[in-house]
Amino acid sequence: MSSPQRIPRFRYDGTVTAEQRAFYEQYGFVIYRGVFDAQDVEIIQRDAQRLERDTLEGKVPAEHRDRVIKPSYDEEGRATLHRLPYFTLHCANTRDLIERRKLDALGPGLLGRPTWRFEDAIDGAVWQMKRGRRSSYSALDWHLDFPHDLPVTPLVNVGIYLDAATIRNGCLVLVPGSHRYPPRRLEAVGLPLEAEAGDVICHTYNILHRSGPVLDETSRATLYVYYSAGQKPSAGTAYSHRAGEDFAKMITGAEAGTR
């Protein structure tokens, strides 16, 4: 496995170029700079605030509430959530924005075949927030997003960055090219991928990756949208209980007072 000599930041105009697809196929990821502007990011953030409030108030169906990451609590005992599944199912403004920015072309463009977008099954699009203080979610260990033999694969994970991601606040770290080799235990040497708010990072479902701990007082949110060229499940199909347990075991938090 080898890393690229430099990490290109591509521009996205609704079409995946041959150069971008070739880079994705070789290294398993691709970065697009400034796909969403500040107003776009604000729209998604407002949707997240409203959906978090509705979830905490019990207005969201139980089957659409997160069962993977425990809530965090501040000094006054107020709960905050780290993961909001089925995001676009409950947030029409964000769903419309994704369509206007032509993100649906990323799936077929990178995979070279028709794709469908997760929305009403397997957790749909997922909003995630990492925090460094009084947090139950600060870091995520090495993992693959989906097993190689899952019927929904192959698929592309499209991360929409709503805040700057840096090494200090636990940006994405992956092993370039690891998707082209059989999964195995190894001492991985990862490549950190820093990003700005509005950037989009696409990576394949079976690339080895993690995110480090948040080492400062910041928090950062990302909205993950998935495009699959595999079998489409019926509405309501859940993210498997075992997969959820395995994912939860890889999450580490920051105890109160340690930052």
Solvent accessible surface area in square Angstrom, and as a share of the most:
residue,aa,sasa,rsa
1,M,97,0.43
2,S,67,0.43
3,S,52,0.34
4,P,17,0.10
5,Q,185,0.82
6,R,167,0.61
7,I,42,0.21
8,P,15,0.09
9,R,85,0.31
10,F,22,0.09
11,R,166,0.61
12,Y,27,0.10
13,D,115,0.59
14,G,13,0.12
15,T,84,0.49
16,V,22,0.12
17,T,62,0.36
18,A,90,0.69
19,E,112,0.50
20,Q,10,0.04
21,R,89,0.32
22,A,58,0.45
23,F,25,0.10
24,Y,10,0.04
25,E,85,0.38
26,Q,86,0.38
27,Y,27,0.10
28,G,0,0.00
29,F,1,0.00
30,V,0,0.00
31,I,0,0.00
32,Y,0,0.00
33,R,67,0.24
34,G,39,0.38
35,V,19,0.11
36,F,4,0.02
37,D,78,0.41
38,A,87,0.67
39,Q,130,0.58
40,D,4,0.02
41,V,12,0.07
42,E,87,0.39
43,I,29,0.15
44,I,0,0.00
45,Q,60,0.27
46,R,128,0.47
47,D,10,0.05
48,A,5,0.04
49,Q,112,0.50
50,R,76,0.28
51,L,3,0.02
52,E,32,0.15
53,R,121,0.44
54,D,24,0.12
55,T,18,0.11
56,L,85,0.42
57,E,100,0.45
58,G,43,0.41
59,K,139,0.59
60,V,9,0.05
61,P,59,0.37
62,A,57,0.44
63,E,113,0.51
64,H,32,0.14
65,R,90,0.33
66,D,36,0.19
67,R,200,0.73
68,V,18,0.10
69,I,16,0.08
70,K,158,0.67
71,P,51,0.32
72,S,6,0.04
73,Y,118,0.45
74,D,37,0.19
75,E,104,0.46
76,E,120,0.54
77,G,47,0.46
78,R,148,0.54
79,A,30,0.23
80,T,40,0.23
81,L,22,0.11
82,H,2,0.01
83,R,16,0.06
84,L,3,0.02
85,P,7,0.05
86,Y,9,0.03
87,F,0,0.00
88,T,0,0.00
89,L,64,0.32
90,H,48,0.21
91,C,0,0.00
92,A,51,0.40
93,N,93,0.48
94,T,0,0.00
95,R,62,0.23
96,D,62,0.32
97,L,0,0.00
98,I,0,0.00
99,E,86,0.39
100,R,136,0.50
101,R,78,0.28
102,K,116,0.49
103,L,0,0.00
104,D,58,0.30
105,A,33,0.26
106,L,1,0.01
107,G,0,0.00
108,P,51,0.32
109,G,21,0.20
110,L,2,0.01
111,L,26,0.13
112,G,41,0.39
113,R,119,0.43
114,P,118,0.74
115,T,34,0.20
116,W,43,0.15
117,R,40,0.15
118,F,1,0.00
119,E,43,0.19
120,D,54,0.28
121,A,4,0.03
122,I,18,0.09
123,D,19,0.10
124,G,0,0.00
125,A,0,0.00
126,V,4,0.02
127,W,12,0.04
128,Q,20,0.09
129,M,28,0.12
130,K,8,0.03
131,R,49,0.18
132,G,1,0.01
133,R,100,0.37
134,R,75,0.27
135,S,9,0.06
136,S,35,0.23
137,Y,5,0.02
138,S,2,0.01
139,A,12,0.10
140,L,16,0.08
141,D,78,0.41
142,W,70,0.24
143,H,15,0.07
144,L,51,0.25
145,D,26,0.14
146,F,12,0.05
147,P,72,0.45
148,H,70,0.31
149,D,124,0.64
150,L,60,0.30
151,P,82,0.52
152,V,7,0.04
153,T,18,0.11
154,P,36,0.23
155,L,0,0.00
156,V,0,0.00
157,N,6,0.03
158,V,0,0.00
159,G,1,0.01
160,I,0,0.00
161,Y,4,0.02
162,L,2,0.01
163,D,40,0.21
164,A,43,0.33
165,A,0,0.00
166,T,50,0.29
167,I,109,0.55
168,R,134,0.49
169,N,9,0.05
170,G,2,0.02
171,C,2,0.01
172,L,18,0.09
173,V,13,0.07
174,L,0,0.00
175,V,11,0.06
176,P,4,0.02
177,G,0,0.00
178,S,14,0.09
179,H,31,0.14
180,R,118,0.43
181,Y,78,0.30
182,P,99,0.62
183,P,87,0.55
184,R,132,0.48
185,R,238,0.87
186,L,66,0.33
187,E,166,0.74
188,A,25,0.19
189,V,131,0.75
190,G,26,0.25
191,L,37,0.18
192,P,51,0.32
193,L,0,0.00
194,E,73,0.33
195,A,4,0.03
196,E,99,0.44
197,A,51,0.39
198,G,0,0.00
199,D,1,0.00
200,V,0,0.00
201,I,2,0.01
202,C,0,0.00
203,H,6,0.03
204,T,9,0.05
205,Y,22,0.08
206,N,16,0.08
207,I,0,0.00
208,L,33,0.16
209,H,9,0.04
210,R,73,0.27
211,S,10,0.06
212,G,9,0.08
213,P,58,0.37
214,V,0,0.00
215,L,80,0.40
216,D,34,0.18
217,E,119,0.54
218,T,65,0.38
219,S,47,0.30
220,R,10,0.04
221,A,4,0.03
222,T,4,0.02
223,L,0,0.00
224,Y,39,0.15
225,V,0,0.00
226,Y,28,0.11
227,Y,3,0.01
228,S,0,0.00
229,A,23,0.18
230,G,20,0.20
231,Q,123,0.55
232,K,126,0.53
233,P,27,0.17
234,S,85,0.55
235,A,74,0.58
236,G,56,0.54
237,T,52,0.30
238,A,72,0.56
239,Y,47,0.18
240,S,61,0.39
241,H,145,0.65
242,R,186,0.68
243,A,31,0.24
244,G,10,0.10
245,E,79,0.36
246,D,64,0.33
247,F,25,0.10
248,A,38,0.29
249,K,161,0.68
250,M,41,0.18
251,I,25,0.13
252,T,79,0.46
253,G,39,0.38
254,A,5,0.04
255,E,127,0.57
256,A,53,0.41
257,G,62,0.60
258,T,84,0.49
259,R,103,0.37
